[in-house]
Amino acid sequence: MDLRPHIERLITRASELENELARPEVASNPAKMQELAQEFARVSELAQVGREYLRILDQVEGNRRIIEDPQSDPELIKLAREEVEELLKREAQLRRQLQMGILPPDPNDSKDIIVEIRAAAGGEESALFAAELYRMYTRYAINRGWKVEHIDSSPSDLGGFKEVVFEISGRDVFSRLKYESGVHRVQRVPVTEAAGRIHTSTCTVAVLPEAEEVDVEINPEDIEISVCRASGPGGQGVNTTDSAVQILHKPTGLIVRCADERSQQKNKAKALKVLRTRLLEIKRAEEHAKYAAQRRAQIGTGERNERIRTYNFPQNRVTDHRINLTIYNLQAVLDGELDLLIEPLMAHELERRLAELKL
């Protein structure tokens, strides 16, 4: 795939956007300004990557001329070969970054997300692992400079979570964490196991692109809002007020609860945000059902009945079953180094999409 024409288009588009942003009529339109500014940030970054990619290609070509020249000094040839090896590694990284940027973007990739982790098979051990997954995603988000906001949770007796719901906001959040939807399996000796036997438990993770008000319209007559005394991680101040909000969506039976804030209005706003997101996910699932075969071939589609990953503590092993990838560094992954798994998943999806488009 020759990337030069694409890089030229990116450089041209970055220049066009810069001129657009300088126009007075754009500056007086906040919505248009934000839209163009976001595109400019993405395109100008890709254009810069493209320039570096072209510079590296030129450097590789120059070194190869030295290597192929019979008059070249042997020591100089050795240095050129070593430099080419390093340059080609960087070239491969930049090429993949450019290819991902050139492909038609998923409109959800830039959206913030609602993450729902639920304990499944395994009782208390499953709830404890749900808390570890929550910690893992929180650490990953913080390391990337994203913001995490707790929405609601249901604690277990031993300090785990039967369910925890939270929001992650930042740049391109969904594009990276969309691969986490599915069933996560843990194999280890539980703290409740006296005989030292290894148990298998599971949690489900749902990563939902956050819905805007324009995406889903909620009829006030379709919802029933109730207020109750808050409980959970909000602290004593929360627990002494009737601030928790629960919303029932009567047409679907969906129930959403938020108890994180001391203000009823803030909890109501958060709960409505989660409800819109869940309703949008139902709408998407209905629309995509007709393309079930295609969905099964995709990575990170959110099919929650699929076991996507196994965390095996005795073997210090994490295996992603979708791409048959195994990493023997379990603690690093749980400490938030998720890119060890996400980067290969993104590369796999890139190859699939390029093959589909015959690029």
Sequence and secondary structure as in RCSB ss.txt:
>XXXX:A:sequence
MDLRPHIERLITRASELENELARPEVASNPAKMQELAQEFARVSELAQVGREYLRILDQVEGNRRIIEDPQSDPE
LIKLAREEVEELLKREAQLRRQLQMGILPPDPNDSKDIIVEIRAAAGGEESALFAAELYRMYTRYAINRGWKVEH
IDSSPSDLGGFKEVVFEISGRDVFSRLKYESGVHRVQRVPVTEAAGRIHTSTCTVAVLPEAEEVDVEINPEDIEI
SVCRASGPGGQGVNTTDSAVQILHKPTGLIVRCADERSQQKNKAKALKVLRTRLLEIKRAEEHAKYAAQRRAQIG
TGERNERIRTYNFPQNRVTDHRINLTIYNLQAVLDGELDLLIEPLMAHELERRLAELKL
>XXXX:A:secstr
   HHHHHHHHHHHHHHHHHHTSHHHHT HHHHHHHHHHHHHHHHHHHHHHHHHHHHHHHHHHHHHHH TTS HH
HHHHHHHHHHHHHHHHHHHHHHHHHHHS   TTTTS EEEEEEE TTTHHHHHHHHHHHHHHHHHHHHTT EEEE
EEEEE TTS EEEEEEEEESTTHHHHHGGG EEEEEEE  TT SS   EEEEEEEEEEE   TTT    GGGEEE
EEE   STT HHHHTS  EEEEEETTTTEEEEE SSS HHHHHHHHHHHHHHHHHHHHHHHHHGGGHHHHHTSSS
   TTSEEEEEETTTTEEEETTTTEEES HHHHHTT THHHHHHHHHHHHHHHHHHTT 
